[in-house]
Amino acid sequence: MAELTFVGAAGTVTGSKHLLTENGRHMFVDCGLFQGTPDVTALNSLPLPVPAKEIEAVVITHGHIDHVGYLPKLVHDGFRGTIYCTPATRALIAIVLEDAVHLQAHLQKRGLHHQPFTPPPFYDEGDVQRTLQLTKPVPLGESFDVCGMTATYQNAAHIIGSAFVQLDIEGRRIVFSGDVGRYNRTLLYDPAPIGTADVMVCESTYGDRVHPPDALGALEQMLVQGIARGGPIIIPAFAVERTQEILFSLGTLQQSNAGIASTPIYLDSPMAERVDELFDKFPDAHKPLPSKNGKTFGAADVTLVESTDDSKRLNAMGGAHIIISSSGMAAGGRVLHHIYHHVSDEHATILFVGFQAPGTLGAHLMSGAKTVRIFGDDLPVRAALGNITGYSAHADRDEITQWLSTCTTKPHFFAVHGDPVSAQFLCDLVRSKFTWVGDVAHRGTTVTI
């Protein structure tokens, strides 16, 4: 019998790392960093239950840092096996890990390593390049052998290239959801049906909540108010998927709202521009893009800000304009400089378009802070603040339930990748609705499957 050990994303939302052991052979499904508050990020320094050199393979579900960010550490410590992923995920991993190591170096130089959402200082560019050399892309629907098991990727609809994994082990099937995406998305196709499963390891990020129904309408309202204030509208947005969704929404709003159509847009995220290119490179991984202004996802009057000097010049601009910049939780990157210059400006708007994790500047601002400390300076908060949660790339309670209903058997269900409340809620839901056996996964525990 195979054994499953929950190494990460069990009791936390981040750090996805699931260890499978079969006949003495070890593999990981996902290999991500813990992110968030200092007590959570400290978990990155704990030793793995199996030495890195004894792990034969890693099967990656998608390219977010909390699913791939530990890979260079694994390689640094002696892993020399194969890292499996979809083709688009392989390209995204290169972007995400190269950005992560550069951010790490930047924060070390500034003495800001204690900041949350930064990689621990235990790998460098050489480790990242060695990691990329070990990756092997496998298309959706194509089975492959890993540690004597048969694995197959199916579309998870979370971000470009994302997949859930079906693993067949001695006549039993275990399904790892990765992060489940949403239905009826503008850019991505719906999640694939599950089919049969004997064991289900499923994310529960929004397992107890439902997303607001009209993200586009909320965005339009916030933009109209921000334009009326006459200052910059700063949108911290994740470079992967969220930026592209926002650009698509802006293009839609430009067609019906003259005020938004006449407001210039600046995309100040080199990483987001690299992700944009993946939509051209992997056309089968997403829905068709608007033919007009395809590279900006249908949005017009978009200026791509390349250099640091050009980014700095944005802070001296007058009048209403929109700046989209990463990171989405204002935990680093160019957006920090824009917030630094405008958080005390009563004409400015800072508009978050996603979840703000505890310990981040975004969470601090949205909690009603009167002052914030950025780059060592205490700044009064006078800018208007807003947060639109409807753009989440994670399935909510109802969408997870919709996806789980495509399972044609009654698997043993394990809730991972969620806080304890949402994980327990989702477990209770599958017990009552589907009459499955359901358990909340706990970090460090091992179960027989």
N, C-alpha and C positions, 0 to 999 in steps of 0.2 A: 504494500500500500504506500502511496505517496504521502508526504507530509508537507504542510503549508505553514510557514511561519510569517506572522505579520510584523515586519521590521519597521515599517513607517506608514503614515496615513492611517493610523488606527488610534482613535482618540484625538487626532488632529486632522486638519484639512490638507496639510502639505506633507512632503517627505515620502511620497508613494514608493514603496519598496516591499515586494512580496517574494519570499524565498520558497521555492519548490524543491523538494528533495525526493528523488526516485532512484532506488537501487544504488544509493551512495553518490549519485550525481546531483549537482546543485546548479540551479539557475534562478535568476531574478525575473519577475515581471515588473518592469519599471525600476528606475534607479534615480529618484529625485531628491532634491534638497528640502530640508525643513526650513520654513520661512515664517516670519512673524515676530513675536515678542522674543526677548533675549533667552527666556527659559526654553522656548521651542527651538530656536536656532542652535542652542547649545547641544541639542540632540545629534547634530551633524558630527560631533566629535566622538560619539560613542562607538566602540568597536562593533563590527558586524558579527553576527553569530557564526559565520563561516569566513575564513581568510579569503581575501580577494583572489589569490592565485588558485584557489580550489573551486571557484565558480566558473562553469564552462560556458555560460551564455547569458545574455540579457535580452528579453523581449520587451520592446518599448511600445507603448500604446500611442503616444503623441509627444509633441516637441515642447511642451511647457516646462519651465525650469524646475517645478516641483515634481516632475516625472523624469527628467533627464539630467538635472544639474549635478548629481553626485557621480555621474559616469567618469569624468576625468580623475576624481579622487580614487575610484575603483581601479582605473588604469594605473594611476600613480602608485598604488599599493600592490600591483602585481597581476591584475587581471589581464589575460591575453586571449580570451575567448572571442566569440562572435556576438555582435550587437545587432539584433534584427529590428527592422522598422519598415514602414511603408516608404516608397520613393520620396514623396513630398515631405514626410517627417525627417528623412535623412538630410534633405536640404535645409530644413528648418533648424535641426539640431546644430548644424554648422553655424548658422546665424546666432542662435541663442547662446551657445557655449562661447563663441568668440566675443560676443557682447558681454557675457558674464565675467570672463577673465579680464577684460579691459576695465570693467566697472570695479572689479576687485582691486586691480592695481591703482586705479584712480582714488578709491577710498583709502587704501593704505597710505598713499602719498599724502592725502589730506588729513590723515589721522582720524578717519571717520569709520573705521572698521566695525565699531560697535553698532552702527546703524542696522536696523532690520532689513531683510530682503537683499542682503549682499552675500555672495559666496564666501564661505570660510577660506582663509588664506592657505589652502593646502594643495592647490594645483596651479599650473601656469600654462602658457600658450603651447609649450611642448606637449604637455599632457593632453590638451585639447586636440592637437593634431594627431597624436597617437590614437585617441579615442575615435576620431573620424575615420582613421584607416581601418578600424576594426568593424565598422558598420557594414551591414549587408541589407540592401533594400529588397523587400518582397511585396508584390502588388496585393491589393485586396482580393480575397477569394482564392488565392493560390496557396495550397498547403505546403508546409515545409517541416523537416525533421529537426527537433531540438532536444538534446539529451534523451533520445529514445522516445520522445513524445511527438505527436503530430499537432502542429499549430496552424491556425488559419486566421487571417485578419478579416474583419468585416467593418463596414463604415459606421463610425460612432457619431459623426456629424457635430463634433465639438469645435474643432478648428481644422484648417486645411491639413490633410494627411492623417487625421485622427482615426483610430480604430479600436474596436474591442477585440479581444483575443479568445478564440475557442481552442482549448488544449485537450486533446484526446489521450487518455492515459489508461491503458489496460481495460478498454471497453467502457470507461467512464469519461464524461466530458465536464471540464471545469471552464467556466466563462469568467474572464476578467473584464469588467466594463471599461476600464480606464475612466475617462470623464465622458459622460453621456451628454450629447448635444440636444438641441431643441428641434421641434417640428416646425415646418413652414418658415424656414429661415430665408433671408433674402439672397445669401451667397452660397449656402451649403444645402446638399440634399438631406432628406430625412434619415434618421438612424435606420440601419438594416434590422430586420427582425432577428430575434435570438434563436428560435428553433428549440432544439433540445438542450438540456443542461442537467447535470447531476449535482453540481456545486456552482453557486453564483457568488462572485466577489464583486460587490457593486458600490459605486460611490454614493454618498448621501449628502453632498454639500448643501443642497436645498431640499432635503428630504422632508422637511416640515413646513415649507413655505411655497407660495405661489407668486410668480412674477407679475408685476403690474401689466395690464393688457395693452397700453398704448404708449410705447416708448417714443414713437415718432411724434405724437402729439405733445408729449411732455418736452421733448427736445425743442420743438417749434416754439412753445410758450417761453421756455427759458431763453432761447436765442432772441426772440422779439423783445423781451425785457432787458436783456443785455445790450442789444443794439440801442435801445432807448436811453440807456445810461451813458452811451457815447464813448465808452472805453473798450479795452481789449476783453475778449471772451476767451479765457484760457481753458482748454479742455485737456486735462491729463488723461491719456488713453494708452492702453497697452498696445505695443507695436504689433503684436500677433492677434489678428482677427478683429479686435475692437476698433482700431483705427480704420480698418477697411469698412466695417459696418457703419461707422460715423460718417465717413466720406460718402457712402452710398445713400445714407439718410439725408445728408446735406444736398446731394444732387436731386433727390426727390423733392425736398422742400423748396429748392430754388425754382422749380417749375411752377409753383403755386403761390409763392410769397416773394413779392418784389423786394422787400426790405432785406431778406436773407440773400436773395440773388445778387444784390448790389453790395454785399459785404464781402471784402476780400478774405480769402482763407490761406493760411500758411501752415504747411505740414513741416514741422520742425522735429523730425525724427529719422535720422539716417537708417536706423534699424527697421523702422516701419517701411521705408522705401524698398529695402531689400526684401522684406516679406511681400510687399506689393508685387514684386517681380515673380514670386512663386506662382501667383495666380495666372501669369502668362505661361510659365514653364510647365505647369501641371493643369491643363485645361479640363481634364477628366475628373479632377478632384473637387470641382465646384460647379455651381450652376453657371450658365453663360452670363458674361458681364455686359453692362451697357455698351453698345458699339461706340457711342460718342463719349469721348474722354474716358476710355476704358482704363487707362493707367491710374486715373484718380477715381475710379468706381462711379462714374457718372457725374461727379461734382465738377463745376466750372469755376474759373477764376481761382485756381489753386496754385500757389507758388511753393515749390519744393525748396526748402532751406538746406543748403548743403554745408557751408562752412560754419565754424564756431563764431567767426566775426559777423556773419550774416545773422546768426541767431541772436547775438548780442544787440545788433541794430534794431531788432524787432521791439526791444524794450524802450526805445526812444520814439516809437511811432505814436501818433495821435489819432483820434477818431476811433470809430467802431471797427474792429477786425477780429477774426477768429484765429487762434493759434492752437493747433493740435500737436501735442508733444508728449513723450513718454518720460517717466513711467506712469501707469494708471493710478497708482496710489501715492504719487509724488514722493516716492522713496529714493529717487536718484535721477540722474539724467538731466537733460536740458530744461525740462519743465520746472525744476527747482529754481533755476535762475529767473524764469518768468514769474513764478509765484513770489520770489524774493522781491522783485521790483514792483509788483502790483498788488500784493496782499493788503497793503495799507491805502490803496487808491479806491475811494468810494465810487468812482466811475467804472471800475473794473468788475468783472464777473469771473469766478472760478467755478467751473462746472464739471463735476465728477460724473462719470458714466459707468460706474461699476462699484462692486463691493470694496469697502475700505477696511482692511484688516487691522486689528488692534496693534498699536505700536507704530503705525505709519503716520506721516504728516497728514495724509488725507483723512484718516480717522480722527486725528486731533482737531483738524479744522471742522469736520462735520459734527463733532461733539459739542460745538459752541465755544471753542476757545477764544478768549479775548485777545491773547497774544500768542505768537508762535516764534520759536527760535530756528532760524535758518542761517547756515554759515556763521554761527556764533553770535548772531545779532537777534535781539528780541524785538519783534515787529508787531505793532497793533493790527488787528484784523478789522479792516473797514470795507473790503471788497464784498460784494454780494456772493453768496455761496449757494450751490445747488448740487443735487445728486440724483441721477436717473438710474434706477436699478434694473429697468426692463431690458437692458442690452446684454445681460449676462449670457455667456455662451454655455452655461450649465443648464441642463434640464431642471425644472422645478419639480415639486411633489407630484403634480398631475402628469407631467411629461415623463418622469421616471416611471410612474405607474403605467402609463400608456406603453412605454417600451417594455417593461417587465411582462405586460399582458401578452406579448408576442412569444413568450416562452411556452412551449407546448408540454412541458413536464413539470414536476414539482421538486425543484432543487433545494438543497440546503443553502440558505441565504446568509451571507456575511456582509454586514454594512461596514464600509471603510470610507476614508476620505470625507469625513464630516465631523462636526463637533459632537459631543456626546448626546446632546438633546436631539439634533436632527437625525443622527444615526439610530437612536432608540425609537424615534417616531416612525422612521421608515421600516424598521424591523416589526414594530407593532402593526403597521399597515399591511405588510405582506403576509403576516400571520392571519390577520382577520379577513383580508380580501381574497388571498390565494390559498390559504391554509398551508403555507409552506412552513418549514422549520426555519426560524430566523434568529441570528445572534449578532450582537455588536462585537466587532473584532477589537481585541486589546493588544497593544504593542508588546512584542516579546513573547506572545503565546504561540504555541504550535498545535495544530489540529491535524488529524488523520483524514484523508479524503479518498 
